[in-house]
Amino acid sequence: MPQRAGEQSCVLTLKGVLRSNSGHGASRESSGVRWDDLGEAIPAFLTLVTMPLSLSIADGLAVGFISHALLQALGGRAHKVSWLGYLFALLFLLRLVLS
């Protein structure tokens, strides 16, 4: 019996989470994050959590770009984000607000 799309996406999300916890997949990429720097750790955490919860990579990246630009600007480190980072954050914010 074929699965519905929602059931299939839940199964794939669970499979990805289990795989990342077993030492494969996303855990290798997240080991490069400086978790002691909150300006970098919070956007990385929000990106990692938003992707499986929203079932959308684009939404996860949007939250990551927006939170990174916002936290750097509020933390007095606005110069560490390039103009392209702010542009992507603005475009992602518009996408989330208008959709």
C-alpha positions in Angstrom: 0.0 0.0 0.0 1.6 3.4 -1.0 2.3 5.9 1.7 0.8 9.4 1.7 3.3 12.3 1.2 3.0 13.4 4.8 3.8 10.0 6.2 6.7 9.5 3.8 8.2 12.9 4.7 8.0 12.1 8.4 9.7 8.8 7.9 12.5 10.4 5.8 12.9 13.1 8.5 13.2 10.5 11.2 15.7 8.6 9.1 17.8 11.7 8.7 17.8 12.5 12.4 18.7 9.0 13.3 21.5 9.0 10.7 22.9 12.3 11.9 22.9 11.0 15.5 24.8 7.9 14.5 27.9 9.8 13.4 27.0 10.2 9.8 25.4 13.0 7.9 24.8 16.4 9.5 26.8 15.8 12.6 30.0 16.0 10.7 29.1 19.4 9.2 27.9 20.8 12.6 31.2 19.9 14.2 32.7 22.8 12.4 30.4 25.3 14.2 32.0 27.3 17.0 29.3 26.4 19.6 31.0 28.8 22.2 30.2 31.8 20.0 26.5 32.5 20.4 26.5 34.7 17.3 27.4 31.6 15.3 25.8 28.9 17.4 22.3 30.3 17.6 21.8 30.6 13.8 23.4 27.2 13.2 21.1 25.6 15.8 18.0 27.3 14.4 18.9 26.2 10.9 19.5 22.6 12.0 16.2 22.5 14.0 14.0 24.4 11.5 14.8 22.2 8.5 13.3 18.9 9.8 10.5 20.6 11.7 9.3 22.7 8.7 10.1 19.9 6.2 11.8 22.6 4.1 15.5 23.2 3.5 14.7 26.6 2.2 12.9 27.6 5.4 15.8 26.4 7.5 18.3 28.4 5.4 16.0 31.4 5.6 15.9 31.3 9.4 19.7 30.8 9.5 20.4 33.7 7.2 18.0 36.0 9.0 19.1 35.1 12.5 22.8 35.3 11.6 22.5 38.8 10.1 20.3 40.0 13.0 22.5 38.6 15.8 25.7 40.0 14.2 24.1 43.4 13.8 22.7 43.5 17.3 25.9 42.2 18.8 28.0 45.0 17.4 29.6 42.8 14.8 27.7 44.0 11.7 31.0 44.4 9.8 31.5 40.6 9.9 28.5 40.0 7.6 29.0 40.9 4.0 26.5 42.9 2.0 25.5 39.7 0.3 24.6 38.1 3.6 22.4 41.1 4.5 20.8 40.9 1.0 20.0 37.2 1.4 18.6 37.8 4.8 16.4 40.6 3.5 15.2 38.5 0.6 14.5 35.5 2.8 12.6 37.7 5.3 10.5 39.1 2.5 9.8 35.5 1.3 8.7 34.4 4.7 6.5 37.5 5.4 4.8 37.5 2.0 4.1 33.7 1.8 
